[in-house]
């Protein structure tokens, strides 16, 4: 890396941290220029002395709608893959930072701080690692950490130094490092990282340690031991790959107990998956879960920030690993903000207005439709329409219609099929919710934009 470029990046990273500190002591949060947007999640988090960021990967940097959100909404970025060993040292002693440098450069161009991920992990290793003799692997590991952390010295505020070193029962994972080096490899990795970059905060990072249990107890004991021995460790990363409705009840308590050891805590890879398809009930639960996680972090002074593991459902890792599950993030596939986004926004101090204004559609047509605005904020809103079967037999399908009077638009709709003709909206049932039993109900919802008072329209309903 040329020295001038490195110096420029170091100054930028320091400036970003300084700005976050200034916001924390009372600087006003500037709103973005978009007419229908309030403060971003990054701005709101900075006002709380924290960051709210996203992981990203190299292929998505060519997607203009994606990068428009990535570069404006967040004040932190994690390099999702290309700082891992298989990319940075594909051949022994030969280092390649081409791809990771592109992500770091993107973050710097958008005044975003960078979390480094990850220096030592049992996964995504180049094949040659397995051939290194046991007596040489410690030196190889130290050299790798020194080279990678040294390359990004001053450009990365946190390093996930060691990732996922424990099994669910709290025993050591039998990785190549554990088997050939032994228990000491974690401490040695942290020492090497500190020597390579004295200013970066050094983290241990793992999944399923969000609540108190055997695995988080093992990490707690590791951190406690390191602090007692003077081994450099500055933070614990809770990955938080969570399941809908299953946020650990001990999350806040767990964050606090790590903080009480004298280390920072970060929510490093947050997503909350559901069985797909989405519906209004699942979205509401997901929003509540995201709010719970955000509030738990805000409640502990040493919880320094939250990173979602990418921000759009279209780029989530979940569907490829958990078939039939997904919709785990705060933006949908079309980069529309989901209810979970607004839950985080509000938890971080953003303002929304909740209303229960409703209109109920016609009777005598086999169904009624009730239109309800469930949340409203500057330039945007969320609405839900409940369809009730008032006929004598089960429906095989339904259609709801209304006309907007004030220039409202629908940006993202779920549990129905939308046809828009100017201001006239027609929503038909999705393939899976056309049948409604007698006196039963179903519902669809949407996120929309408005420029006026957003009065609720009169709706009509008909059954097939």
TAZI-V41950 format. One record per pair of residues at least 6 apart in sequence whose C-alpha atoms are under 7 Angstrom apart, sorted by sequence separation. I is the first residue (numbers start at 1). J is the second residue. D is the distance in Angstrom with one decimal. If there is no record, write none. Layout:
i-><I I>
j-><J J>
d-><D D>
This chain:
i-><32 45 61 89 107 166 167 209 259 297 310 319 331 332 346 362 375 376 419 420 436 31 32 45 88 89 107 165 166 178 209 318 319 330 331 361 375 419 31 88 165 177 318 330 360 361 374 418 419 30 42 87 88 360 361 373 374 418 29 42 104 255 330 331 360 373 374 417 418 41 42 330 359 360 372 373 416 417 358 359 372 416 417 358 359 371 372 416 417 29 272 313 358 371 416 313 357 358 370 371 415 313 356 357 369 370 82 83 312 356 369 370 29 82 311 312 313 314 355 356 369 311 312 313 314 355 368 369 404 54 311 312 313 354 355 367 368 403 404 53 79 312 354 367 368 403 24 52 53 54 55 56 57 353 354 367 368 402 403 23 24 52 53 54 55 56 57 312 352 353 366 367 402 23 24 51 52 53 54 55 56 57 79 162 352 353 366 367 401 402 24 51 55 352 366 401 20 23 119 351 400 401 240 399 400 21 161 210 235 236 237 238 239 241 244 399 400 416 20 161 209 234 235 236 237 238 239 240 241 242 243 244 399 415 20 77 203 210 234 235 236 237 238 239 240 241 242 243 244 398 399 414 415 42 202 203 204 205 206 207 237 239 240 241 242 243 369 398 414 41 42 202 203 204 205 206 207 208 397 413 414 40 41 42 84 201 202 203 204 205 206 207 413 83 84 85 201 203 205 207 412 413 77 83 84 412 76 77 78 79 90 398 410 411 412 75 76 77 78 79 80 211 224 265 266 270 271 397 410 411 75 76 77 78 79 86 194 210 212 220 264 265 266 267 268 269 270 271 396 397 410 71 78 85 86 211 264 265 266 267 268 269 270 395 396 409 410 84 85 86 116 191 211 245 264 266 267 269 395 408 409 58 85 115 118 119 120 121 159 161 163 164 191 210 244 394 395 408 409 114 115 116 117 118 119 120 121 158 159 160 161 162 163 164 190 212 244 247 394 395 408 114 115 116 117 118 119 120 121 138 157 158 159 160 161 162 163 164 190 211 259 394 407 408 113 115 116 118 137 145 149 153 156 157 158 159 160 170 187 210 245 252 256 394 407 58 118 158 160 169 170 251 393 134 146 150 168 169 392 406 408 134 142 145 146 149 150 168 389 391 145 149 167 170 276 389 390 406 166 275 276 278 389 390 142 146 275 276 290 294 389 274 275 276 388 389 273 274 287 291 295 388 389 122 273 274 287 290 291 294 388 404 122 273 274 286 290 387 388 403 273 284 288 386 387 402 272 283 287 291 386 387 402 271 272 386 402 271 385 386 401 402 384 385 400 401 384 385 400 401 384 400 383 384 399 400 383 399 382 383 398 399 382 398 381 382 397 398 381 397 380 381 395 396 380 395 379 380 379 379 336 336 369 369 369 368 367 16 367 12 16 365 366 367 16 359 361 365 366 358 359 361 362 365 9 12 359 360 361 362 13 361 279 278 279 13 10 10 9 280 280 55 51 52 53 54 55 50 51 52 53 54 55 56 50 51 52 53 54 55 54 54 45 41 44 44 44 38 37 36 37 36 36>
j-><38 51 67 95 113 172 173 215 265 303 316 325 337 338 352 368 381 382 425 426 442 38 39 52 95 96 114 172 173 185 216 325 326 337 338 368 382 426 39 96 173 185 326 338 368 369 382 426 427 39 51 96 97 369 370 382 383 427 39 52 114 265 340 341 370 383 384 427 428 52 53 341 370 371 383 384 427 428 370 371 384 428 429 371 372 384 385 429 430 43 286 327 372 385 430 328 372 373 385 386 430 329 372 373 385 386 99 100 329 373 386 387 47 100 329 330 331 332 373 374 387 330 331 332 333 374 387 388 423 74 331 332 333 374 375 387 388 423 424 74 100 333 375 388 389 424 46 74 75 76 77 78 79 375 376 389 390 424 425 46 47 75 76 77 78 79 80 335 375 376 389 390 425 47 48 75 76 77 78 79 80 81 103 186 376 377 390 391 425 426 49 76 80 377 391 426 46 49 145 377 426 427 267 426 427 49 189 238 263 264 265 266 267 269 272 427 428 444 49 190 238 263 264 265 266 267 268 269 270 271 272 273 428 444 50 107 233 240 264 265 266 267 268 269 270 271 272 273 274 428 429 444 445 73 233 234 235 236 237 238 268 270 271 272 273 274 400 429 445 73 74 234 235 236 237 238 239 240 429 445 446 73 74 75 117 234 235 236 237 238 239 240 446 117 118 119 235 237 239 241 446 447 112 118 119 447 112 113 114 115 126 434 446 447 448 112 113 114 115 116 117 248 261 302 303 307 308 434 447 448 113 114 115 116 117 124 232 248 250 258 302 303 304 305 306 307 308 309 434 435 448 110 117 124 125 250 303 304 305 306 307 308 309 434 435 448 449 124 125 126 156 231 251 285 304 306 307 309 435 448 449 99 126 156 159 160 161 162 200 202 204 205 232 251 285 435 436 449 450 156 157 158 159 160 161 162 163 200 201 202 203 204 205 206 232 254 286 289 436 437 450 157 158 159 160 161 162 163 164 181 200 201 202 203 204 205 206 207 233 254 302 437 450 451 157 159 160 162 181 189 193 197 200 201 202 203 204 214 231 254 289 296 300 438 451 103 163 203 205 214 215 296 438 180 192 196 214 215 438 452 454 181 189 192 193 196 197 215 436 438 193 197 215 218 324 437 438 454 215 324 325 327 438 439 192 196 325 326 340 344 439 325 326 327 439 440 325 326 339 343 347 440 441 175 326 327 340 343 344 347 441 457 176 327 328 340 344 441 442 457 328 339 343 441 442 457 328 339 343 347 442 443 458 328 329 443 459 329 443 444 459 460 443 444 459 460 444 445 460 461 445 461 445 446 461 462 446 462 446 447 462 463 447 463 447 448 463 464 448 464 448 449 463 464 449 464 449 450 450 451 411 412 459 460 461 461 461 111 462 108 112 461 462 463 113 456 458 462 463 456 457 459 460 463 108 111 458 459 460 461 113 461 414 414 415 155 154 155 155 444 445 307 304 305 306 307 308 304 305 306 307 308 309 310 305 306 307 308 309 310 310 311 348 345 348 349 350 378 378 378 379 379 380>
d-><6.7 5.1 6.2 4.5 6.6 4.6 5.3 6.0 6.7 5.3 6.5 5.6 4.6 6.4 6.7 5.7 5.5 6.3 6.1 6.3 7.0 5.5 6.3 5.8 5.3 6.2 6.9 6.1 4.8 6.9 4.4 6.7 5.2 6.3 5.3 5.2 5.1 5.1 4.6 4.8 5.3 6.6 5.5 5.5 6.7 4.9 5.7 5.8 6.3 6.7 6.0 6.8 5.6 5.6 6.2 6.0 5.4 4.5 6.9 5.0 6.9 6.6 5.2 6.9 4.2 4.3 6.8 5.3 6.6 6.1 6.9 4.7 5.6 6.4 5.6 6.4 6.0 5.2 6.5 5.3 5.3 5.7 6.2 5.3 6.9 6.0 6.1 4.8 5.8 6.2 6.8 5.3 4.4 4.4 4.5 6.3 5.8 6.9 5.3 6.7 5.8 5.5 6.2 6.0 6.4 5.1 6.1 5.7 5.8 6.1 5.5 6.6 6.8 5.0 5.5 6.5 6.2 6.8 6.1 6.1 4.5 5.9 4.6 5.0 4.3 5.6 5.8 6.4 5.2 6.8 5.9 5.4 5.0 5.8 6.1 6.7 5.3 5.5 6.5 4.9 6.8 5.8 4.4 5.3 6.8 4.4 6.3 5.8 5.7 6.5 5.5 6.4 6.5 5.8 5.8 4.5 6.9 6.0 6.0 5.8 4.7 6.1 4.2 5.2 4.3 5.9 5.4 6.2 6.8 4.8 6.1 4.7 5.4 4.6 5.2 6.0 6.2 5.4 6.2 5.9 5.3 6.3 6.6 6.6 5.7 5.7 5.1 6.5 5.6 6.8 4.3 6.3 5.3 4.5 4.4 4.6 4.9 6.7 6.0 6.8 5.8 6.4 6.6 7.0 5.2 5.9 6.8 5.7 4.8 6.4 5.9 6.2 5.9 6.6 5.7 5.7 6.4 6.0 5.8 6.4 6.2 5.0 4.4 4.9 4.9 4.9 4.8 5.9 5.5 6.1 5.2 5.7 4.5 4.8 7.0 6.5 6.3 6.2 6.1 5.4 6.5 5.9 5.8 4.4 4.8 5.1 4.6 5.1 5.4 5.9 6.6 5.8 6.9 5.9 5.3 5.9 6.5 5.9 6.4 6.2 5.5 6.0 6.7 6.2 6.4 6.4 7.0 5.7 5.6 6.0 4.3 5.0 4.5 5.0 4.3 5.9 4.9 6.9 6.1 5.8 6.2 5.1 6.1 4.6 6.7 5.4 6.1 5.1 6.0 6.2 5.8 6.3 4.1 6.0 5.5 6.9 7.0 6.3 6.9 6.9 5.4 6.5 6.6 6.3 6.4 5.3 4.8 6.3 5.7 6.9 5.6 6.2 6.7 5.7 7.0 4.7 4.7 5.0 4.8 6.2 6.7 5.2 6.4 6.1 5.5 6.0 6.0 4.1 6.1 5.0 6.5 5.7 6.3 6.2 6.1 5.7 6.8 6.8 6.1 6.7 4.9 4.6 5.6 6.3 6.0 5.6 4.4 6.2 5.3 5.9 4.3 5.7 6.8 6.7 4.8 5.0 5.9 6.2 5.3 4.6 5.0 5.2 5.5 6.8 4.7 5.4 6.6 6.8 5.5 4.6 5.9 6.9 4.8 6.4 6.7 6.1 6.1 4.6 4.9 7.0 5.3 6.7 6.8 5.6 6.7 6.5 6.0 6.0 6.7 6.2 6.2 6.3 6.3 5.6 6.9 6.4 5.2 5.7 6.5 5.0 5.9 5.9 6.1 4.9 5.0 4.8 5.1 5.3 6.3 6.4 5.7 5.4 4.9 4.6 6.1 5.8 6.0 6.4 5.5 6.7 4.5 6.0 4.8 4.5 5.2 5.9 6.3 6.3 6.8 6.2 4.9 4.6 5.1 4.8 6.0 6.5 5.8 6.9 6.9 5.8 5.9 4.4 6.4 6.9 6.7 6.0 6.1 6.8 6.9 6.9 6.2 5.2 6.4 6.1 5.8 5.8 5.8 5.2 6.5 6.9 6.6 4.8 6.2 5.3 6.8 6.8 6.8 6.9 5.9 5.4 4.2 6.8 5.7 4.7 6.0 4.9 6.9 5.6 6.2 5.9 7.0 6.7 6.4 6.2 6.2 5.7 6.0 5.3 6.2 6.4 5.9 6.1 6.8 5.1 5.9 6.7 6.6 6.6 6.8 5.9 5.3 7.0 5.6 5.5 5.8 5.1 4.4 6.1 6.1 6.5 4.9 5.4 6.5 6.9 6.2 5.6 6.3 5.6 5.6 5.4 6.4 5.7 6.3 5.5 5.1 6.4 3.8 6.6 5.4 6.6 4.4 6.1 6.9 6.0 6.5 6.0 6.2 5.4 6.8 6.4 4.0 6.9 6.9 6.6 5.4 6.4 4.6 6.3 5.4 6.0 5.8 5.9 6.0 5.2 6.6 4.3 4.7 5.6 5.5 6.7 5.6 6.5 6.8 5.5 6.8 5.3 5.8 6.1 5.6 6.5 4.2 4.5 5.6 6.6 5.7 6.6 5.6 5.3 5.8 6.6 5.7 6.3 4.6 4.2 5.9 6.2 5.7 5.6 5.4 4.8 5.7 6.1 6.3 5.8 4.2 6.5 5.6 5.7 5.2 5.9 6.7 6.2 6.5 6.5 5.7 5.6 5.9 6.1 6.0 6.5 6.6 6.9 6.2 6.4 6.4 6.7 6.4 5.4 5.8 6.7 7.0 4.7 5.5 6.9 6.7 6.8 5.9 6.6 4.6 6.5 5.8 6.3 6.4 6.9 5.8 6.0 4.8 5.2 5.9 6.4 6.1 6.8 6.8 5.8 6.3 5.0 6.4 5.1 4.6 5.0 4.4 4.8 5.0 5.6 5.0 6.4 5.7 6.3 5.9 4.6 5.1 6.1 6.1 6.0 5.7 6.4 6.9 6.6 6.6 6.2 6.5 4.1 6.5>
